[in-house]
């Protein structure tokens, strides 16, 4: 659990917009992307872990809805974020 919190904190520091930013859309998308990548690797190792697969699909949906909202509200920042994260839409 401590390793996950350290990774999450490092991602937050990378994508935050100000010193106390922990919940803005870019930070949430970055944290979800990191977790999605981690769970994808886990599922490649354990393909029958259906509970994790369901959680992964929920995270992908949550990230997609955040990205749709972010693309509507701030298109230039959205383009920069997806380039920085290396995700395509």
Order of alpha helices (4+ residues) and beta strands (2+ residues): alpha-alpha-alpha-alpha
